[in-house]
Amino acid sequence: MSKTVLDRKISLLQATAINMTDMVGIGPFVVLSVVAEIMHGPWFLYAWLAGALLSFIDAMIWSELGATFPLAGGSYNFLKEGFGPKWGKLMSFLFVWQTMIQAPLVIASAAIGFSQYLTYIVKLDDIESKMVSGGVVILIVFLLYRKIEAIGKISVFLWLGVLITMTCIIGGGLYHGNFLAPVEHINDGINLDSAFAAALGFASVKTMYSYLGYYNVCHLGGEIINPEKNIPKSMFISVLGIAVLYLLMNISVASVLPLDTIIKSPFVVSDYVQELAGPVAATVVTALVLWVAFASVFSATLGYSRIPYAAAKDGAFFSVFARLHPTKHFPYISLLVLGSVAFIFSLLFKIKDVINAILAMRILIQFIGQAIGLILLSRKKGRDFFKWKMPLFPLPVIVAIILWFCIFCSTTIEMILSGITIIILGLLAYILKARYNREWPFTS
C-alpha cells in the first residue's frame, strides 16, 4: 500500500466550483422538458423548488459529517462512524459496493447527455453518438490524471463556462420582456390533491438528479483547505446559487416558449435561444451547454474516484484501489477503473434509463443511511462533538429522511426493486468477504 498522502490544496473557491460544475451538468437541460411534461402546467416550477428545499436540508447533514470527518471518501467514512464498529463496516461496504455501479452510471449519463445535445449541431447516427460519449469519458480520465492543484484550476475554468452559459440563457429571458409571466401564472389551474402530490413526487425525482453534486466536496475532504469551514460553506453557496440559476432558467424558457413546445422539444434550451436570436445564437449556446456537460463529467469523476480509494486504504475494499500515483499523489487505480466502467456504460445505455436508477440505487444506503447514522452518532458522542452544527437538530434530519423516502417511492417500482436487488447482492458479497476474513459477524 502506498505511503503517499493526499495534499490539502483545494480552496473554498475551487471547492465551490467543483460542486457547482457537478450540479449543473447536462441534467437541467435534459430534464426541463420531462419535468414540464410530468407536471403539465405552469406549476412545474414547484418541482424545482422542491429539489432545492431537499438539497438545502440534506446539505446540513453533509455539513455536520463533512466538517467533522474531512477525509477522502465522504459517505464511506460517515456511514462507518455513524453506525459504529460492527454495523458501520456493513453499511460502508454497501455504499462502496453500490458506488462501483452507480458512480459510472452518473459519469456515463453526463457523457450520453453530451452526445445527445451535440446532435443539435452535428447530425450523428447511433454508432457515432456512442463514440462521442465514450470519447468524452476517455478525455475526462486524461484530464484528471494529474496533481490536485492543477485540477482545482481546471475546475474554476470550467465553472466560468457554467456561469457564462446560465447567464446567456437567463439574460435572453430578461431581454425578451415577458420574464415574470410564468411566475404570475404559476398557480393557474392548480389542484392541491393527491394527483398533484404524485406528479410532484415523480417530477422531483428528475429535479433532484439535476441538484445532485452539492456534496461532492465531501468526497474530496482530505484535499480541502480548512475543511471545518470550507466544506459547509461550499455546499450552501452551491445549493443556493444553483437553485436561483435553475429557477431563473426555467422562468426564462417558459416566458418565451409555450408549454407544449417545451414538453415536445429534445433540445429545449437550443430551441429557446433560436426563438429569441436565431440559429447561429442557438448553435453558440448549444456549444456552451456541451461545455457544461463536459464540466459535470469532470467534477463527478473527480469526486467518485476518491471513494474506492478511501475504503481500500481503510482495509475495507480491494487493496489495489489504495494506491496513489507516486509523483502526482492521486488515486490513479480508482480513477482508471471507474473510468473504464463508465466508458462501457456510455456505450450501452440511454440517459432516460439511468436517471431513475441513479437515485433509486443511492437513497436507502447513502442519503437515508447517513442521516440515520448522524442521529446515532449524536446520541453516542453528543452535539459538541461536531465541528459544524445545524439549527433545530434533529428536525432537519427527520424531514430529510421523510422527503428522501418519498423520492425513493417515486422512482417507479422497477427502479425500487433494482435498488433493493443491488443491496441484497451487496449483503451477500459482504457475508462472503467477512467469512473469508473472519470479520464480524463471523468473529469467534
N, C-alpha and C positions, 0 to 999 in steps of 0.2 A: 504493500500500500504506500502511496506517495506521502512524503512528509511535507510537501509544499502546501502552503495555506493560501486561502483566498485573500485578496487585497481589498481593504475598505477605501474605495476610490470614487464611489458614486455619490454625487452631491444631491441636495434637495431638488434643484432644477432638473438634473438628469433623471432622478427617480420619478419625478412627476411626468417628465417627457416619456419615460418608459411605460408608465401606467396608461397615459392618455393615448399613446400610439397603439397600445394593445387594445384599448377600449374602442377607439374609432377605427376599426378595421373596415372590412367590406360589409360588416353586419348592418349598420343603419341604412346603407344604400340598397341592400338586397331585401331586407325585411320590411322596409317602409310600405311597400305595396301590399305585402302579406298582412301586416297589421291593419291597414285600411280595409282590406277585404274581409278580415275576420270581424271587425267592429262594424263595418259598413255604415258609417255615419261620421259626422264631424267630431263626435266624441272619441274617435280613435286616439286623440291626444292624451286621453286619460291613461291609456296603456303605457305611454312613455313616462307619465308622471308616476305611475305605479312602480315601474322599473327603477326610477330614480330614488323613490322612497325606500324600497327594499335594499338597494345598493348602499344608501347612506346609513341605514340602520345596521346592515351587515358589516360595513366598514368599521363600526365601533368595536365589533367583536374582533376583527382582524387587527385593529389598532392596539387593543389590550394585549393580545397574544404576540403580535409582531414586535411591539416595543419591548416586551418582557423577554422574548426569546428571539433576538435578532440573529438568526442563523440561516444558512443555506437550506432550502427545502420547505420553508414555510409550514404548510399544514402537516407535513410529516412530523415535525417537532411539536406542533400544537397538540396533535392527537396523542402522541406518545406521552407528553407531560400531563395532559388533561385526564387521561384515563388510567394513569398510574403504571407501575412496572409490569403488571400482568396484562390487563386488557389493553393497555397502551401499545404493547407490541403487536397485538392483533389488529387494532384499528389503524395504526400507522402502516402496517404491512398491506392492509386492504387498500389504503389510499395510494401507496406506490403501485400496487397491482393494477388498479384502475387507471392510474396516470399513464402507465405504459401503453394503454389502449386509447384513453381519452385525449391525452396531450397530442399525439399525432393526428387525431381527428380534428382538433382545434386548428392545428397548423395547416392541415390539408383543406379545411373548409375555407380558410382565407385565401389559400392558393387557388382553389377551384373558383371562388368568387372573383379573383383577379382575372382568370381566363374568361369567365362569363362576361364581365364588363368590357374586356378587350374586344369582344366580338362587335361592339358598337362602332369601333374604329376600323378593325380589320376582320373580315369575314373568315371564320375558322370552322373547319369540319370537326367531328368528334375527336379524331385522332390528333389533329393539330392542337385542339383545345387541351387535351390531356398532356401533350408535350409541353405546352406553356405552363400549366400548373405544376408539372413535375420539375420543369426548369426553374421555377420560382423557388421551390424548396431547396434545390441544389445551390442556387445563388445565395440564399439566406445562410445556409450552413457555411459557405465560403466566407461570407462577411463576418460571421460570428466566430470564426476560427482565429481569434486574436485577443490581445490583452483587454481587460475590462475597462480601463480608462479610455481606450480608443473606441470601444463600443458605446460608452457614455456619450462621447462626442457625436458619434453617428446617430444615436437616438435623438439628440437635440436637433440635429439637422433634419431628420425625418419628421420630427414633431412639428417643425416650422411648416413643412408641407401640409400636414394635417390642418394647422390653423389657417393657412392660406386657402385651402380647399373649402373649409367651412365658411370662411369669410366671404368668398366669392358666391357661394350658394345663398347665404343669408342676405348678403348685400343686394343680390338680384331681387329678392322678395321685397326688401325695403324700397328699392328703386321703383318697383312696379306700382307702388302706391296703394295697394289694397291689402296691406300686410295684416291688419288687425281683424279682417273679416272672419277668418276661421275661429278666432278666439271669441268674437261676438256671437257666433252661431254654434258654439261648442255643445250647448245643451238642447239644440233644436231636435225635437222628436225623441228625446231620450226617455227610456222607461227603466227605472231602477228596480228591476225584477230579477228573477233567477236566470233568465236568458241573458241579460246584460252581464250579470256576475260571471256566468260561464264563459261568455265571449271575452270578457276582460281577463279571465284566467288564461285562456288559450293565447290571447294576444300578448299577454305579459311574458309568456314563455319566449316569444320572439324578441321582445324588447330587452329582456334580461340577457339574452345572448349578445345583444349589442352593448350592454353595460359591463359584461364580464371583462376582467382585467384590472379593475381598480385595486386589486390586492397583489398584483404582480411583484411589487416591491418587496413583499414579504418573502417570496421565494429567493430573493437576492439579499436577504437580511444580513448575511455575512460579508457583504460588499458595500453596505450603505454607511456613509459617514454620519456620525451622531445619530444612530438609529432610533433612540428613545424619543426623539423629537421629529426627525425627518420622516420616519415611516408613517406615523399618523397624519402628519401634515400633508404628505404627498398624496395619500388616499383621499382625504376630504377635499383637497383642492381639485383632484382629478374628478371625483364624483360630481361636485357642484359645477365645475367648469363644463364637463361633458353633458350634464343634464340640461344646462342652459343652451348649449350648442345644438343638441338634439331637438329640443322644443322649438328653437328658432328655425332650424332647418325644416322641420315638419310644417310649421306655420307658413314658412316661405313657399314651399311647394304647394300646399293647399290653397294659398292665396292666388295662385296662378293657374293651376290645373284643376279641372273638375274631378270629383271623387271617382267617377267611373274610369277616367283616364289613368288616374293614379293606380287603381286596382289592376288594370289590364297591362300596364307598362312593365316590361322586364328591365328597362333602363330608365327608371322614373326620374332620376336626377338629370340625366342627359337630355331626356325629353323636355324637362322643365326649363333647362337653360336654352335649348333650341327654341322653345316657345318665346322666351324673352329676348334672345340675342342672335338667333340663327345657328346654322350647323357648324360654323367654324368655332364659335364660342363653346358650343356643346362638346365638340371634339377636345378642346383645351381642358374643359372641366372634367371630362371623362378621363383624360390623362392624369389629372390631379387625383381623381378617385382611385386610379390604379396606384398612384404613389402612396395613398393612404392604406390601401390593401396590402401593399408590399411592406410598409412600415409596421403594420399589425403582425404580419407573419414574423418579422424580425424580432419584435418585442416579446411575443408569445413564446417563440422558440428559445429565446434567451432565458426566460424565467423557468420554463419547464425543464430545461437541461440541468438545472440545479437540484431537482427533486430526487432522481435516482442516485445522484452523487451523494446527497446528504444521507440517504438511507444506507447506501453501501459503506460510507465512511463510519457509520454507526454500527456496522456489522449486521444490519437487518436486510440487506439485499446483496446481490452478487458482487463480490469484492472488486471485480474489474471496473465497475462503474465509479469506484472511489478514486480512480487515477486522475490526477491533474497534469496538464501539459507541463513539462519540466521547465520551460522558459516563459510561456505566456500565462501560466497559472489559471487555467480554466478547465472544467471537467470535459475533456475532449471526447472520451469514450461515450459518455452520456449524450452529448450533442450529436455525435455521429450515428448512434443507434436510433434515437428519436427522429432524427432527420431522415434516416433510411426508411423507417416505418411510415412516416408522414409522406414520403415520396411514393410509396406503394399505395397508400390510401388515396392520394391525389389522383392516381390513375384509375381507381376502382369505383369511387363514389361520386354522387352529385350533392350539391350543397344542401338541398332540401332534406336529404337523407340523414344528414349529420347534426343539424341544429338541435332537434329534439333529443337525439341520442346523447349529445354532449351534456345537456343539463340533467337528463334522467340518470346518467351514469355518475354524476358528481354529487347530487343533492344530499342523499342519505348519509354518505360517509364524510364528505368534505364539509359541506355547509352546515347541515343539521348536526353532524357528529362533533365538529369542533365547537359549536355553540353549546352543546351539552357538556363537552369537555371543559369549557370555560366555567360553567356553573360548578362542576365538580371540583375544579382546581381552586375556585374562590372559596368553597366550603373548607377545603383542606388547608390552604395557605393563608386565607384571609385577604381582604381587599387591599391592604397596604403592600402586599407582595408585588402588585402590578405597577409597572413603570408609567403606564398611562391608564386612566380610569374613566369609563363612560359615565355620563349622568344617568340617574334614575335606575341604576342596576337593581334587579335583573330584568326590568320591564322590556328594554330594547331587545334583549336576548330571547325572551319568550315570544315577542312579536315576530322576530326574525324566524324563529322555528316554525311558527304557525304559517307565515307567508311562504316560506320555502316548501313546506308540506303541500300547500295549495298549488304552488307552481309544479311540484312533482306530480300531483294528481292530474294536472292539465297537460302533461306531455304525451298523452294517449296511452292506451293500455299496452300496446306493443312495446313502447319505449320503457314503460314501467317494468314490464316483465324482463326486458333485456337488461335494465339496470340491476334488477334483483338477481338475474342469472349471473351477471359478472361478479356480484358479491358472493354468491354461493360458490362459484368456481374459485374465487379468491380464498374463501374459507377452507376449501379442500386443499388448495395449494399450501396454505399456512399450516394445516394439520400435518401434511406430509413433511414440510420443512421442519416443524417443531419436533416431530417424532424422530426425524433423522438426526437432528442436532441435540436431542434430549432437552428441549426447552419446554417452558410452560405451555400446555398442561401435562407434559409428559416427564416432568422432573420427578425424581424419586423422593 
